[in-house]
Amino acid sequence: MAYHHGDLRVTLLREAAKVVAAEGPDALTLRGLARRAGVSHAAPAHHFHDRRGLLTALATGGFRLLAEELRSAPSFLDAAVSYVRFATGAGRGYYLVMFDATRIDAGDVKLASARAETDGALLAGAVTVEPRTPDAPLAALALVHGLVALHEAGVLERRHPGEDAAVLVRSIAQILFSDPANRQA
């Protein structure tokens, strides 16, 4: 894909997410990204300075996109499904770097703000779950993040072949967070 007009930073981040989703974070280089975008090899450095800056920007964008997804979910169950669908689907290229402190600048102010926004959106849904305990938000995060980790490691496919991770998260969330008398069959 050659870059022709518009916002080069957005184009570079979109292309970076594609590379990471398909080949993993190690495959991403500023030169390779420039080649994909059809710009000079120095162009990405004007926007991100270095690879770590690029990955930090990618993670920041991922947190913002995920926060949007979570805010549009009407319930915790829907938010859990949105989280898993994002991380295992269209947002995978972002998600693979979002929690990797070895690749990103965890002290970046924009990253911290985007992460807090996402945490707030997820925790807002978690307060609606039953049983409402002080540990429910942590359990909610562990559920969605853990299920994504199991998916990435191939465990879900081995144990539940052909099963959609988003369907599994809904089932597990209902087991963990609902009154047994009100669970859906």
C-alpha positions in Angstrom: 0.0 0.0 0.0 1.5 3.3 -1.0 0.8 6.4 1.0 -0.7 9.2 -1.2 -2.4 11.7 1.0 -4.0 12.3 4.4 -2.6 11.7 7.8 0.7 9.7 7.5 0.8 9.0 11.3 -2.7 7.3 11.1 -1.6 5.3 8.0 1.6 4.2 9.7 -0.2 3.1 12.8 -2.8 1.2 10.8 -0.1 -0.6 8.8 1.9 -1.3 12.0 -1.2 -3.0 13.5 -1.5 -5.1 10.4 2.1 -6.2 10.6 1.9 -7.0 14.4 -1.4 -8.9 13.9 0.0 -11.0 11.1 3.6 -11.5 12.1 4.0 -10.4 15.7 5.7 -7.3 17.2 9.2 -8.5 16.4 8.5 -8.2 12.7 7.8 -4.5 12.9 10.6 -2.1 11.9 10.4 1.5 11.0 12.1 0.8 7.6 9.6 -2.0 6.8 6.7 0.2 7.8 8.0 3.0 5.5 8.3 0.5 2.7 4.7 -0.7 3.3 3.4 2.9 3.3 5.5 3.9 0.2 7.3 6.7 2.0 11.0 7.4 2.6 12.7 5.3 5.3 13.1 8.4 7.5 9.4 9.4 7.4 8.2 7.2 10.3 10.9 8.5 12.6 9.4 12.0 12.2 6.3 10.7 13.9 7.6 8.2 16.3 11.3 8.8 16.8 12.1 5.1 17.2 10.6 1.6 17.3 9.7 1.9 21.0 7.9 5.2 20.2 6.0 3.5 17.4 4.9 0.6 19.6 3.9 3.0 22.4 1.8 5.0 20.0 0.3 1.7 18.7 -0.5 0.6 22.3 -2.0 4.1 23.0 -4.2 3.9 20.0 -5.3 0.3 21.0 -6.3 1.4 24.4 -8.4 4.2 22.9 -10.1 1.9 20.4 -10.8 -0.6 23.1 -12.2 2.0 25.4 -14.7 3.0 22.7 -15.7 -0.6 22.3 -16.2 -1.0 26.0 -18.2 2.2 26.4 -20.7 1.2 23.7 -21.4 -2.1 25.5 -24.7 -2.0 27.5 -23.7 -4.5 30.1 -20.6 -6.2 31.6 -21.3 -9.4 29.6 -21.4 -7.3 26.4 -18.2 -5.5 27.5 -16.5 -8.8 28.2 -17.4 -10.0 24.7 -16.3 -6.7 23.1 -12.9 -7.0 24.9 -12.3 -10.5 23.7 -13.5 -9.8 20.2 -11.2 -6.7 20.0 -8.2 -8.6 21.3 -8.6 -11.7 19.2 -10.0 -10.0 16.1 -9.7 -6.5 14.5 -7.7 -5.1 17.4 -5.2 -7.9 17.7 -2.3 -5.9 16.2 -2.8 -3.3 18.9 -3.5 -5.6 21.7 -0.4 -7.7 21.3 1.7 -4.6 22.4 -0.7 -2.9 24.8 0.4 -4.8 27.9 4.0 -5.5 26.9 6.1 -3.2 29.1 9.3 -4.6 27.5 8.3 -3.0 24.1 6.5 0.2 25.1 7.3 3.3 27.2 5.0 2.5 30.2 5.7 6.0 31.6 4.3 7.8 28.5 1.7 10.3 29.5 -0.6 9.6 26.5 -0.4 5.9 27.1 -1.2 6.2 30.8 -4.2 8.4 30.0 -5.5 6.0 27.3 -4.9 3.0 29.6 -6.8 4.7 32.5 -9.7 5.5 30.1 -9.9 1.8 29.1 -9.7 0.6 32.7 -12.5 3.0 33.7 -14.7 1.7 30.9 -14.1 -1.9 31.8 -14.5 -1.3 35.5 -17.7 0.7 34.9 -19.2 -2.5 33.5 -17.7 -4.6 36.2 -19.6 -2.8 39.0 -22.9 -4.1 37.4 -21.9 -7.7 37.9 -23.2 -10.0 40.6 -22.0 -10.8 43.1 -20.9 -7.2 43.8 -17.7 -7.6 45.8 -14.6 -5.5 46.1 -12.8 -8.1 44.0 -15.3 -8.2 41.2 -13.4 -5.6 39.0 -10.1 -7.6 39.4 -12.0 -10.8 38.6 -13.5 -9.2 35.5 -10.1 -8.0 34.2 -8.6 -11.5 34.9 -11.4 -13.1 33.1 -11.1 -11.1 29.8 -7.4 -10.8 29.8 -6.9 -14.4 30.9 -9.2 -15.7 28.2 -7.3 -13.7 25.5 -4.0 -15.1 26.8 -5.4 -18.6 26.6 -6.5 -17.9 23.0 -3.1 -16.5 22.0 -1.4 -19.6 23.5 -3.7 -21.9 21.5 -5.1 -23.5 24.7 -8.7 -22.6 23.8 -8.5 -24.1 20.4 -7.0 -27.3 21.8 -9.6 -27.6 24.6 -12.6 -26.1 22.8 -12.0 -26.6 19.1 -13.9 -24.3 16.8 -15.4 -22.4 19.8 -15.6 -18.6 19.5 -13.6 -17.0 22.4 -16.3 -14.3 22.7 -19.0 -17.0 23.3 -16.8 -18.7 25.9 -16.2 -15.4 27.8 -20.0 -14.7 27.9 -20.6 -18.2 29.3 -17.8 -17.9 31.9 -18.9 -14.4 32.9 -22.4 -15.7 33.5 -21.1 -18.5 35.7 -18.8 -16.2 37.7 -20.9 -13.1 38.0 -24.5 -13.9 38.1 -26.9 -15.2 40.7 -27.4 -18.9 40.0 -31.2 -18.4 40.0 -30.9 -15.9 37.1 -28.3 -17.6 34.9 -29.2 -18.2 31.3 -29.2 -21.8 30.2 
